[in-house]
Structure formats: structure tokens, C-alpha cells
Amino acid sequence: MSKPRVSVTSESPSGRNQTFHDNRTGRNMNRQQFVRSIEIGNYEHYHVREINGIKTPVSNPDKSTNNNLG
């Protein structure tokens, strides 16, 4: 099984994903940077949800495990 496109590298004490690593490009992003990249179309298998008033990146629901945030 291959690595997911994006991995979570840190979480807040409440469990919210805070920083991310693009395993394809090597780019590290905070939540806001990743949200913006999704919104402009750079990550087609991810979308943004507003959870408790905070834009949060999530993987699209599908049968693939290659795009899950892990």
C-alpha cells in the first residue's frame, strides 16, 4: 500500500489536524495553507468543511485509502 498524498504531522490538544506534509512534493503546510491549496484546486481528492466555525481540510469519501489524511 502506498503512502497517502498528504500526511498529518501535528494535531492540537483537541485532536484537530494542524500541520500537513505533501508526500509527493515534500511541502509542509499549516492548516490555513492546506485549506487555501485545496480551495484553489491543487488537491483534487480533498475538500474543505467548516467545523465549529473553522475551515478544516478533509479527504473526499471514497474507497481509496491513498488520499486519507493519516
C-alpha positions in Angstrom: 0.0 0.0 0.0 1.3 3.4 -0.9 1.5 6.5 1.3 -1.4 8.9 1.2 -0.8 12.1 -0.8 -0.9 14.2 2.4 0.0 13.2 6.0 -0.9 15.0 9.2 2.3 16.0 11.1 0.7 17.5 14.2 -2.6 17.9 16.0 -3.9 20.3 18.5 -4.7 19.0 22.1 -8.3 18.6 21.0 -7.3 16.5 18.0 -7.7 19.0 15.2 -5.2 18.4 12.4 -2.8 21.4 12.4 0.1 20.8 10.1 0.4 18.7 7.0 3.1 17.2 4.7 2.6 16.6 1.0 4.3 13.2 0.4 4.6 13.9 -3.3 6.1 17.3 -3.3 7.7 17.4 0.1 5.9 20.6 1.0 4.9 21.3 4.7 1.8 23.3 5.3 -0.2 24.6 8.2 -4.0 24.2 8.2 -4.7 27.5 6.6 -2.1 26.9 3.8 -3.6 23.5 3.1 -7.1 24.8 3.1 -6.1 27.5 0.6 -4.4 25.0 -1.7 -7.5 22.8 -1.7 -9.7 25.8 -2.4 -7.7 26.8 -5.5 -7.8 23.3 -6.8 -4.3 21.9 -6.1 -5.6 18.8 -4.2 -8.4 17.2 -6.1 -9.1 14.4 -3.7 -9.6 16.7 -0.7 -12.2 19.3 0.2 -12.8 21.8 3.0 -15.5 21.6 5.7 -16.3 24.2 8.2 -16.2 22.5 11.6 -17.1 24.6 14.7 -16.5 27.7 12.5 -13.0 26.7 11.4 -12.2 25.7 7.8 -10.9 22.2 8.0 -9.3 20.0 5.3 -10.7 16.5 4.8 -10.3 13.8 2.3 -13.1 13.0 -0.1 -15.2 10.0 0.9 -14.4 7.1 -1.4 -13.0 3.5 -1.3 -9.4 4.7 -1.7 -7.0 4.8 1.3 -4.4 6.6 -0.8 -5.9 10.0 -0.1 -6.9 9.6 3.5 -5.3 12.1 6.0 -3.2 10.0 8.2 
